[in-house]
Structures are given as C-alpha cells and as structure tokens.
Amino acid sequence: MYKKKILVWISIIGVVIGSYFVYNFYVTFFWDNTVFENEFSYVFIDRDDSIDSLMIQMDPLLKSTANFKIAANKKGYSQNVKPGKYKLNKGLGNNEIINVLRSKRLTVKVVFNNQERLEDLAGRISQQIEADSLSLIAAFKDTEFLSANGFTLDNAMSLYLPNSYDLFWDTTAETFRGKMLSYYKRFWNASRRAKAKALNLTPQEVYILASIVQKESPKRAEQPRLAGAYLNRLKRRMKLQADPTVIFAMKKTSGNFDLVIKRVLIKDLKIRSHYNTYRVKGLPPGPITMPDLSAIEAVLNPEKHSYLFFVADPSKPGFHMFAKNLSEHNRNKKIYVNWINKQKIYR
C-alpha cells in the first residue's frame, strides 16, 4: 500500500511538473505577447541592431520581453537578427512574432519631388529609409559612379526622377542610388531618347530645361507652352533669360538656399554665375530644381508655336502672357510691373 501511494504521488508530481513545463512552453511561444492597443504596430530594425538593442525597441510592444528573448534564443533568431521594416499584428505569440521578424520584411513607399539640391534630396530620403543623409550625399556625389554613367557633379540631380518607389527600409545609400539608375534607364527608353535627340538635347539637358519650366510654373496645362517658348529661343541661339536661373544663381553664390526672392531686380541680372541665363547662352550646367515628370514630358512634347517671350499673368496666378515679338512682350511686361508695384513687392 505504501509503495502504491509513493507511485501515485510520483505520478502526480510528474503530471504537475509536466503540466508546468507544457504551460511555460505554451506561454513562451504561443500565448498573446502583444500589449499595444492598435490592430498592428511596425518595427524598424537597423543593420547594426542586435537582439539586445531590438529588445529595447520591442519593450513597449510586448507583455514579456523576457519570454520573447527565451523564444528568440530557442529558435536561433538571437544570432540572426535581420534588418528591415516589419508589421506585428495584435495578439501574436512569440513564435509567430519571430517568424514575422525572420521572413516578412516589408517595403516602404519612398516619395520625393522638387528638391533643389542633392543635399536636400539626401535629407528627404534619409527620413524614409535607414540610410543617413551623409552616406546618401556621399553616394550621390561619387564622381567615379557619376562619370561611369555619363553624369557630372553639376547635372547629377538629373539621375533622380520624382515618383513613388517601393523599397526595403534597410536599403543602403549605394543600393538606393543603383535603384534610381535602374529607374532612370527604364524611363529614358528609346522613344524618349529619340524625342530628346530630335530637340538636339541629351536626357540630362531635357531635365535641366524641365527644371526651369518647373520653376516658371507648376501648372501642367501651361508647361508645354513654356517649354515651346524656351526651345524657340534655343533654336534662335537667344539667351534663355529665365528669372528662376537668376534666383538659383543668387542662392548658390550666397550659399543660402533658404533665401526668398519674390522679385528679380535689374541689378540681379548681372550676377556672375554659369546659372545666370541672362549672362550666358544656352542651358545652365545643371538643373535648378527637381522637375515633375510632367515638366520633363512637356519639354519632350512641347507646344508648337512662335512665342519667344512671356511674363507672369497677374489675372491668372501660375500662368503667363506670351508674346511673339519684343513690342508685344513690353506691353505685357508693363501690365505685370504695374501689378507687382501695387502689391508693394520690392524683393
């Protein structure tokens, strides 16, 4: 009888211990370990993150970071933390959380447009992927890369086409640059290159002219007419005399790109710069902003007309009054000058 009692107690203890281990195993791997209230939460893991630094980030999201680390160790994830952006749904256990962090890396939508300089572009991109602005600007200005692909430091901006791109969050600066080169080559297909050639322009020159068109007006309806006027001037070997290039020259010369200039003065037209199209013939050496794709298409598909001059139309903000000769232009210009004087805009 005594032996039977011992066996019974041993059995009970075995069951209790076994239940305890089964319970702990279930809690550690399968019990809901999320604590956030939203339906899901995102986790961003850097390339240099370890399991310890990841634990700090995960702490506000989990009921038990200790159980998470135990599960991570058991599943071999602690030694193989993978960078990227991940989506954790509410109610996941550690087993599924680790499966997500191991194999369900998400892309991010990278969006950029109308940046004036490579430095501005680097700052914008660094807000959307892991690469920092310093590594991005170094990649953008890599002269060996630029030369190998037909660019210069002046026109390097023309490699970057404004759009929305799906990229992995842990994309490096060099990978981002390579992706943009790939998109650039895809955009500049045989048809667009043929149109550029017919205009006696390279793709980079199309981009530069489009940047001037963009600064003149963001109105898509008018961009082909503006492009046509500038192309007419180029064909006649006239100076472009584009006010936006003067403003860019002033910013670049002063080193202050936060400079706000609402009115270009006669004295400004004398600034010595390769970007001042009142002084130099042809296109400036590089773009003065990142043009919208609509402005690039406007240059490639310009409106056919005989206009050579234009000035802002006070009655239609964003649009212009066009003229075929100087006398017409001077009449239009008088209307604009009278209006801007009434607005008391002197700089």
Buried (B, 14 or more C-beta within 10 A) or exposed (E): EEEEEEEEEEEEEEEEEEEEEEEEEEBBBBBEBBEEEEEEBEBBBBEEBEBEEBBEEBEEBBBBBEBBBBBBEBBEBBEEBBBBBBEBBBEBBBBBBBBBBBEEBBEBEBEBBBBBBBBBBBBBBBEBBBBBBEBBBEBBBBEEBBEEEEBEBBBBBBBBBBBEBEBBBBBBBBBBBBBBBEBBEEEBEEEBBEBBEEBEBBBBBBBBBBBBBBBBBBBEEBBBBBBBBBBBBBEEEBBBBBBBBBBBBBBBEEEEEEEEBEBBEEEBBEBEBBBBBBBBEBBBBBBBBBBBBBBBBBBBBBBEEEBBBBBBBBEEEEBBBBBBEEEBBEEBBEBBEEBBEEEEEEE
